[in-house]
Amino acid sequence: MTLYNVLMFLGLVVMIGVVVKGFWGVTRLKPLEQHDSPQSDAAPPN
C-alpha cells in the first residue's frame, strides 16, 4: 500500500468512527431522556 492509500484508509476509519459515535450519542440521549422522566416521577435517584 502506498502512503496515500494508508492516509485515505485512516481518514475513512476516522470518519466512520465520528459518524458511529455521533449516532450512538443521539440514540443514547433519547432513551435516557425518556427514562429520566418516569424514574424521577416514580423514585428519585439516590
PDB file of N, CA, C and O in Angstrom:
ATOM      1  N   MET A   1       0.845  -1.199   0.000  1.00  0.00           N
ATOM      2  CA  MET A   1       0.000   0.000   0.000  1.00  0.00           C
ATOM      3  C   MET A   1       0.881   1.249   0.000  1.00  0.00           C
ATOM      4  O   MET A   1       1.939   1.286   0.627  1.00  0.00           O
ATOM      5  N   THR A   2       0.428   2.241  -0.699  1.00  0.00           N
ATOM      6  CA  THR A   2       1.180   3.490  -0.729  1.00  0.00           C
ATOM      7  C   THR A   2       0.780   4.354   0.463  1.00  0.00           C
ATOM      8  O   THR A   2      -0.227   4.100   1.123  1.00  0.00           O
ATOM      9  N   LEU A   3       1.582   5.370   0.723  1.00  0.00           N
ATOM     10  CA  LEU A   3       1.294   6.275   1.832  1.00  0.00           C
ATOM     11  C   LEU A   3      -0.065   6.937   1.634  1.00  0.00           C
ATOM     12  O   LEU A   3      -0.810   7.143   2.593  1.00  0.00           O
ATOM     13  N   TYR A   4      -0.383   7.269   0.380  1.00  0.00           N
ATOM     14  CA  TYR A   4      -1.671   7.907   0.085  1.00  0.00           C
ATOM     15  C   TYR A   4      -2.826   6.975   0.447  1.00  0.00           C
ATOM     16  O   TYR A   4      -3.827   7.406   1.018  1.00  0.00           O
ATOM     17  N   ASN A   5      -2.674   5.691   0.107  1.00  0.00           N
ATOM     18  CA  ASN A   5      -3.732   4.727   0.421  1.00  0.00           C
ATOM     19  C   ASN A   5      -3.897   4.574   1.929  1.00  0.00           C
ATOM     20  O   ASN A   5      -5.016   4.459   2.428  1.00  0.00           O
ATOM     21  N   VAL A   6      -2.778   4.573   2.651  1.00  0.00           N
ATOM     22  CA  VAL A   6      -2.840   4.443   4.111  1.00  0.00           C
ATOM     23  C   VAL A   6      -3.554   5.645   4.710  1.00  0.00           C
ATOM     24  O   VAL A   6      -4.404   5.491   5.588  1.00  0.00           O
ATOM     25  N   LEU A   7      -3.214   6.844   4.241  1.00  0.00           N
ATOM     26  CA  LEU A   7      -3.847   8.061   4.760  1.00  0.00           C
ATOM     27  C   LEU A   7      -5.337   8.069   4.442  1.00  0.00           C
ATOM     28  O   LEU A   7      -6.150   8.451   5.283  1.00  0.00           O
ATOM     29  N   MET A   8      -5.697   7.651   3.238  1.00  0.00           N
ATOM     30  CA  MET A   8      -7.110   7.615   2.865  1.00  0.00           C
ATOM     31  C   MET A   8      -7.859   6.615   3.746  1.00  0.00           C
ATOM     32  O   MET A   8      -8.983   6.881   4.173  1.00  0.00           O
ATOM     33  N   PHE A   9      -7.236   5.464   4.018  1.00  0.00           N
ATOM     34  CA  PHE A   9      -7.866   4.446   4.850  1.00  0.00           C
ATOM     35  C   PHE A   9      -8.066   4.967   6.272  1.00  0.00           C
ATOM     36  O   PHE A   9      -9.132   4.786   6.859  1.00  0.00           O
ATOM     37  N   LEU A  10      -7.036   5.615   6.824  1.00  0.00           N
ATOM     38  CA  LEU A  10      -7.144   6.161   8.176  1.00  0.00           C
ATOM     39  C   LEU A  10      -8.225   7.233   8.228  1.00  0.00           C
ATOM     40  O   LEU A  10      -8.997   7.295   9.185  1.00  0.00           O
ATOM     41  N   GLY A  11      -8.280   8.074   7.205  1.00  0.00           N
ATOM     42  CA  GLY A  11      -9.306   9.119   7.155  1.00  0.00           C
ATOM     43  C   GLY A  11     -10.692   8.506   7.126  1.00  0.00           C
ATOM     44  O   GLY A  11     -11.609   8.991   7.788  1.00  0.00           O
ATOM     45  N   LEU A  12     -10.841   7.437   6.356  1.00  0.00           N
ATOM     46  CA  LEU A  12     -12.137   6.766   6.259  1.00  0.00           C
ATOM     47  C   LEU A  12     -12.529   6.173   7.608  1.00  0.00           C
ATOM     48  O   LEU A  12     -13.683   6.273   8.026  1.00  0.00           O
ATOM     49  N   VAL A  13     -11.564   5.555   8.286  1.00  0.00           N
ATOM     50  CA  VAL A  13     -11.837   4.960   9.598  1.00  0.00           C
ATOM     51  C   VAL A  13     -12.257   6.042  10.591  1.00  0.00           C
ATOM     52  O   VAL A  13     -13.191   5.850  11.368  1.00  0.00           O
ATOM     53  N   VAL A  14     -11.563   7.177  10.561  1.00  0.00           N
ATOM     54  CA  VAL A  14     -11.893   8.272  11.480  1.00  0.00           C
ATOM     55  C   VAL A  14     -13.294   8.804  11.187  1.00  0.00           C
ATOM     56  O   VAL A  14     -14.071   9.064  12.106  1.00  0.00           O
ATOM     57  N   MET A  15     -13.613   8.966   9.894  1.00  0.00           N
ATOM     58  CA  MET A  15     -14.936   9.471   9.527  1.00  0.00           C
ATOM     59  C   MET A  15     -16.023   8.511  10.015  1.00  0.00           C
ATOM     60  O   MET A  15     -17.035   8.941  10.568  1.00  0.00           O
ATOM     61  N   ILE A  16     -15.806   7.203   9.805  1.00  0.00           N
ATOM     62  CA  ILE A  16     -16.789   6.208  10.252  1.00  0.00           C
ATOM     63  C   ILE A  16     -16.920   6.260  11.775  1.00  0.00           C
ATOM     64  O   ILE A  16     -18.025   6.182  12.311  1.00  0.00           O
ATOM     65  N   GLY A  17     -15.793   6.391  12.464  1.00  0.00           N
ATOM     66  CA  GLY A  17     -15.817   6.466  13.927  1.00  0.00           C
ATOM     67  C   GLY A  17     -16.607   7.663  14.415  1.00  0.00           C
ATOM     68  O   GLY A  17     -17.387   7.551  15.361  1.00  0.00           O
ATOM     69  N   VAL A  18     -16.411   8.816  13.773  1.00  0.00           N
ATOM     70  CA  VAL A  18     -17.141  10.028  14.168  1.00  0.00           C
ATOM     71  C   VAL A  18     -18.637   9.846  13.938  1.00  0.00           C
ATOM     72  O   VAL A  18     -19.452  10.215  14.783  1.00  0.00           O
ATOM     73  N   VAL A  19     -18.991   9.272  12.783  1.00  0.00           N
ATOM     74  CA  VAL A  19     -20.411   9.067  12.468  1.00  0.00           C
ATOM     75  C   VAL A  19     -21.035   8.088  13.458  1.00  0.00           C
ATOM     76  O   VAL A  19     -22.134   8.321  13.960  1.00  0.00           O
ATOM     77  N   VAL A  20     -20.328   6.988  13.737  1.00  0.00           N
ATOM     78  CA  VAL A  20     -20.862   5.979  14.659  1.00  0.00           C
ATOM     79  C   VAL A  20     -21.004   6.571  16.059  1.00  0.00           C
ATOM     80  O   VAL A  20     -22.020   6.361  16.722  1.00  0.00           O
ATOM     81  N   LYS A  21     -19.979   7.318  16.516  1.00  0.00           N
ATOM     82  CA  LYS A  21     -20.060   7.916  17.853  1.00  0.00           C
ATOM     83  C   LYS A  21     -21.197   8.923  17.914  1.00  0.00           C
ATOM     84  O   LYS A  21     -21.929   8.973  18.903  1.00  0.00           O
ATOM     85  N   GLY A  22     -21.353   9.725  16.867  1.00  0.00           N
ATOM     86  CA  GLY A  22     -22.444  10.698  16.836  1.00  0.00           C
ATOM     87  C   GLY A  22     -23.787  10.001  16.853  1.00  0.00           C
ATOM     88  O   GLY A  22     -24.710  10.432  17.544  1.00  0.00           O
ATOM     89  N   PHE A  23     -23.900   8.908  16.084  1.00  0.00           N
ATOM     90  CA  PHE A  23     -25.160   8.155  16.039  1.00  0.00           C
ATOM     91  C   PHE A  23     -25.458   7.540  17.404  1.00  0.00           C
ATOM     92  O   PHE A  23     -26.595   7.582  17.873  1.00  0.00           O
ATOM     93  N   TRP A  24     -24.423   6.963  18.048  1.00  0.00           N
ATOM     94  CA  TRP A  24     -24.610   6.368  19.369  1.00  0.00           C
ATOM     95  C   TRP A  24     -24.999   7.436  20.379  1.00  0.00           C
ATOM     96  O   TRP A  24     -25.831   7.193  21.254  1.00  0.00           O
ATOM     97  N   GLY A  25     -24.394   8.630  20.263  1.00  0.00           N
ATOM     98  CA  GLY A  25     -24.727   9.716  21.185  1.00  0.00           C
ATOM     99  C   GLY A  25     -26.185  10.104  21.063  1.00  0.00           C
ATOM    100  O   GLY A  25     -26.859  10.326  22.068  1.00  0.00           O
ATOM    101  N   VAL A  26     -26.681  10.188  19.822  1.00  0.00           N
ATOM    102  CA  VAL A  26     -28.083  10.565  19.601  1.00  0.00           C
ATOM    103  C   VAL A  26     -29.008   9.474  20.120  1.00  0.00           C
ATOM    104  O   VAL A  26     -29.999   9.767  20.789  1.00  0.00           O
ATOM    105  N   THR A  27     -28.694   8.219  19.819  1.00  0.00           N
ATOM    106  CA  THR A  27     -29.569   7.119  20.234  1.00  0.00           C
ATOM    107  C   THR A  27     -29.511   6.926  21.748  1.00  0.00           C
ATOM    108  O   THR A  27     -30.484   6.465  22.345  1.00  0.00           O
ATOM    109  N   ARG A  28     -28.394   7.267  22.374  1.00  0.00           N
ATOM    110  CA  ARG A  28     -28.294   7.119  23.827  1.00  0.00           C
ATOM    111  C   ARG A  28     -29.041   8.242  24.540  1.00  0.00           C
ATOM    112  O   ARG A  28     -29.681   8.011  25.566  1.00  0.00           O
ATOM    113  N   LEU A  29     -28.963   9.458  23.999  1.00  0.00           N
ATOM    114  CA  LEU A  29     -29.588  10.598  24.670  1.00  0.00           C
ATOM    115  C   LEU A  29     -31.104  10.460  24.683  1.00  0.00           C
ATOM    116  O   LEU A  29     -31.736  10.764  25.695  1.00  0.00           O
ATOM    117  N   LYS A  30     -31.699  10.011  23.588  1.00  0.00           N
ATOM    118  CA  LYS A  30     -33.162   9.940  23.512  1.00  0.00           C
ATOM    119  C   LYS A  30     -33.734   8.964  24.548  1.00  0.00           C
ATOM    120  O   LYS A  30     -34.642   9.345  25.287  1.00  0.00           O
ATOM    121  N   PRO A  31     -33.237   7.717  24.632  1.00  0.00           N
ATOM    122  CA  PRO A  31     -33.775   6.808  25.658  1.00  0.00           C
ATOM    123  C   PRO A  31     -33.518   7.327  27.069  1.00  0.00           C
ATOM    124  O   PRO A  31     -34.362   7.159  27.949  1.00  0.00           O
ATOM    125  N   LEU A  32     -32.358   7.960  27.298  1.00  0.00           N
ATOM    126  CA  LEU A  32     -32.055   8.473  28.632  1.00  0.00           C
ATOM    127  C   LEU A  32     -33.069   9.539  29.023  1.00  0.00           C
ATOM    128  O   LEU A  32     -33.542   9.556  30.159  1.00  0.00           O
ATOM    129  N   GLU A  33     -33.406  10.423  28.099  1.00  0.00           N
ATOM    130  CA  GLU A  33     -34.381  11.473  28.397  1.00  0.00           C
ATOM    131  C   GLU A  33     -35.744  10.860  28.710  1.00  0.00           C
ATOM    132  O   GLU A  33     -36.438  11.313  29.620  1.00  0.00           O
ATOM    133  N   GLN A  34     -36.124   9.831  27.957  1.00  0.00           N
ATOM    134  CA  GLN A  34     -37.416   9.186  28.184  1.00  0.00           C
ATOM    135  C   GLN A  34     -37.414   8.445  29.525  1.00  0.00           C
ATOM    136  O   GLN A  34     -38.426   8.431  30.225  1.00  0.00           O
ATOM    137  N   HIS A  35     -36.275   7.827  29.885  1.00  0.00           N
ATOM    138  CA  HIS A  35     -36.212   7.061  31.124  1.00  0.00           C
ATOM    139  C   HIS A  35     -36.101   7.977  32.337  1.00  0.00           C
ATOM    140  O   HIS A  35     -36.567   7.631  33.423  1.00  0.00           O
ATOM    141  N   ASP A  36     -35.484   9.144  32.158  1.00  0.00           N
ATOM    142  CA  ASP A  36     -35.287  10.049  33.289  1.00  0.00           C
ATOM    143  C   ASP A  36     -36.625  10.528  33.849  1.00  0.00           C
ATOM    144  O   ASP A  36     -36.793  10.606  35.066  1.00  0.00           O
ATOM    145  N   SER A  37     -37.574  10.848  32.975  1.00  0.00           N
ATOM    146  CA  SER A  37     -38.852  11.405  33.441  1.00  0.00           C
ATOM    147  C   SER A  37     -39.626  10.413  34.320  1.00  0.00           C
ATOM    148  O   SER A  37     -40.006  10.770  35.434  1.00  0.00           O
ATOM    149  N   PRO A  38     -39.873   9.172  33.854  1.00  0.00           N
ATOM    150  CA  PRO A  38     -40.618   8.223  34.693  1.00  0.00           C
ATOM    151  C   PRO A  38     -39.858   7.894  35.975  1.00  0.00           C
ATOM    152  O   PRO A  38     -40.468   7.773  37.038  1.00  0.00           O
ATOM    153  N   GLN A  39     -38.541   7.747  35.891  1.00  0.00           N
ATOM    154  CA  GLN A  39     -37.758   7.400  37.075  1.00  0.00           C
ATOM    155  C   GLN A  39     -37.840   8.516  38.111  1.00  0.00           C
ATOM    156  O   GLN A  39     -38.033   8.249  39.298  1.00  0.00           O
ATOM    157  N   SER A  40     -37.693   9.760  37.671  1.00  0.00           N
ATOM    158  CA  SER A  40     -37.710  10.874  38.616  1.00  0.00           C
ATOM    159  C   SER A  40     -39.105  11.016  39.228  1.00  0.00           C
ATOM    160  O   SER A  40     -39.234  11.421  40.383  1.00  0.00           O
ATOM    161  N   ASP A  41     -40.154  10.684  38.457  1.00  0.00           N
ATOM    162  CA  ASP A  41     -41.514  10.778  38.988  1.00  0.00           C
ATOM    163  C   ASP A  41     -41.782   9.639  39.986  1.00  0.00           C
ATOM    164  O   ASP A  41     -42.364   9.862  41.047  1.00  0.00           O
ATOM    165  N   ALA A  42     -41.357   8.428  39.638  1.00  0.00           N
ATOM    166  CA  ALA A  42     -41.641   7.267  40.479  1.00  0.00           C
ATOM    167  C   ALA A  42     -40.717   7.264  41.699  1.00  0.00           C
ATOM    168  O   ALA A  42     -41.187   7.251  42.837  1.00  0.00           O
ATOM    169  N   ALA A  43     -39.406   7.276  41.460  1.00  0.00           N
ATOM    170  CA  ALA A  43     -38.449   7.246  42.565  1.00  0.00           C
ATOM    171  C   ALA A  43     -37.230   8.073  42.177  1.00  0.00           C
ATOM    172  O   ALA A  43     -36.552   7.746  41.203  1.00  0.00           O
ATOM    173  N   PRO A  44     -36.941   9.126  42.912  1.00  0.00           N
ATOM    174  CA  PRO A  44     -35.769   9.950  42.585  1.00  0.00           C
ATOM    175  C   PRO A  44     -34.481   9.159  42.776  1.00  0.00           C
ATOM    176  O   PRO A  44     -34.391   8.353  43.702  1.00  0.00           O
ATOM    177  N   PRO A  45     -33.486   9.371  41.925  1.00  0.00           N
ATOM    178  CA  PRO A  45     -32.205   8.643  42.067  1.00  0.00           C
ATOM    179  C   PRO A  45     -31.491   9.038  43.346  1.00  0.00           C
ATOM    180  O   PRO A  45     -31.637  10.162  43.825  1.00  0.00           O
ATOM    181  N   ASN A  46     -30.719   8.111  43.899  1.00  0.00           N
ATOM    182  CA  ASN A  46     -30.011   8.379  45.156  1.00  0.00           C
ATOM    183  C   ASN A  46     -28.931   9.409  44.950  1.00  0.00           C
ATOM    184  O   ASN A  46     -28.227   9.764  45.895  1.00  0.00           O
TER     185      ASN A  46
END
